[in-house]
Amino acid sequence: MVRRCGGAQVRASRRGFTLLELLVVLTLLAITAAAAVPAFLADSARGAERDAATALASALTRVRDGARSSAAPATLILSPTDARLWLVWRDSTVTEQLPLAPGIALAAARTDRIECRFEPAGTATPFDVTVHGHVSVPVHVEAWSGDITIGDGAPL
């Protein structure tokens, strides 16, 4: 649109976007969302297993630290079938329940009860449990050092 202003022609500035520009932007957003949504869904599916493994590793860490601070052995007993824990220090026992989301289960070599005993010097009974769901996340206690690892092997 051209307007005359004092004898000179001035081109009026257009406001807004054309329909074609809006369609291009919406198409790019749709392509980006289509690529990103599966990654977010896979990450959330992994989260429940990782949360359960982290809760188990946290209980193991408390028992290990209890053995080191009290200078007496401490034991964690796990029942994989119902995800119950017994944390035993000297003369006290604490019972806990692991928070398992629906569809998440624990797997171990033994199905009744598994023990992990931590000595004050740092050694431990070997311990291997896998949290199963959409993905599997292993929890491991190293016998010689008492190091606790989840999945990727990074010590806690």
ROPA-612443 format. One record per residue (C-alpha): x, y negated, z negated. Coordinates in steps of 0.5 Angstrom, whole numbers, padded with zeros to 4 digits, always signed. Each point is the difference from the previous one (the first is absolute). Layout:
XYZ;...
***
This chain:
+0000+0000+0000;+0003-0007+0002;-0002-0006-0003;+0002-0007+0002;+0002-0005-0006;+0003-0007+0002;+0001+0002+0007;+0004+0006-0001;-0002+0007+0000;+0001+0004-0006;-0001+0007+0000;-0005+0003-0006;+0003+0005-0005;-0003+0006+0000;-0002+0003-0007;-0001+0008-0002;+0002+0006+0004;-0002+0003+0006;-0004+0007+0000;+0006+0003+0003;+0005-0002-0005;-0005+0002-0006;+0000+0007+0004;+0007+0001+0000;+0001-0002-0007;-0005+0005-0002;+0003+0005+0004;+0007-0001-0003;-0003+0001-0007;-0004+0006+0002;+0006+0003+0003;+0004-0002-0007;-0005+0003-0004;-0001+0007+0004;+0008+0001-0001;+0000-0003-0008;-0006+0004-0003;+0002+0007+0001;+0007-0002-0004;-0004-0003-0005;-0005+0006-0001;+0006+0005+0000;+0004-0005-0005;-0007+0001-0005;+0000+0007+0001;+0007+0001-0002;-0001-0005-0006;-0005+0005-0004;+0006+0006+0000;+0005-0005-0002;-0004-0003-0006;+0000+0007-0003;+0007+0002+0002;+0002-0007-0004;-0005+0001-0006;+0004+0007-0001;+0007-0003+0001;-0002-0005-0005;-0002+0005-0005;+0006+0004+0001;+0004-0007-0001;-0003-0001-0006;+0002+0007-0003;+0007+0000+0003;+0001-0007-0004;-0003+0003-0006;+0005+0005+0000;+0006-0005+0001;-0003-0005-0005;-0002+0006-0006;+0007+0004+0001;-0005+0006+0000;-0003+0004+0006;-0006-0002+0003;-0005+0004+0005;-0005-0001+0005;-0005+0005+0001;-0004+0000+0007;-0007+0004+0002;+0000-0001+0007;-0007+0003+0001;-0003-0006-0004;+0005-0005+0000;+0001+0000-0008;+0006-0002-0003;+0003+0001-0007;+0006-0004-0002;+0004+0003-0006;+0005-0004-0005;+0002+0002-0006;-0006+0002-0004;-0005-0004+0004;-0004+0002+0006;-0004-0005+0005;-0005+0003+0005;-0001-0004+0007;-0004+0001+0006;+0003-0002+0007;-0004-0004+0004;-0002+0004+0006;-0004-0003+0005;-0005+0005+0004;+0004+0004+0005;+0006+0000-0004;+0003+0006-0003;+0007+0002-0003;+0004+0006+0002;+0006+0004-0003;+0003+0006-0001;-0004+0002-0006;-0008-0001+0000;-0001+0000-0008;+0005-0004-0003;+0007-0003+0002;+0005-0003-0006;+0005-0005+0001;+0005-0001-0006;+0004-0006+0000;+0006+0001-0005;+0003-0007-0003;+0007+0001+0003;-0004-0001+0007;-0001+0007+0003;-0007+0003+0001;-0004+0006+0003;+0000+0000+0007;-0007-0003+0002;-0004+0000+0007;-0007-0002+0001;-0003-0002+0007;-0006-0004+0000;-0004+0002+0006;-0006-0004+0004;+0001-0003+0007;+0007+0000-0001;+0005+0004-0005;+0004-0004-0005;+0005+0004-0004;+0002-0002-0008;+0007+0003-0002;+0004+0000-0006;+0007+0002+0001;+0003+0005-0005;+0007-0003-0001;-0001-0008-0001;-0008+0000-0002;-0001-0005+0006;-0007+0000+0002;-0002-0001+0008;-0006-0001+0004;-0001+0002+0007;+0006-0004+0004;+0005+0002-0006;+0001-0007-0003;+0001+0001-0007;-0004-0003-0005;
***
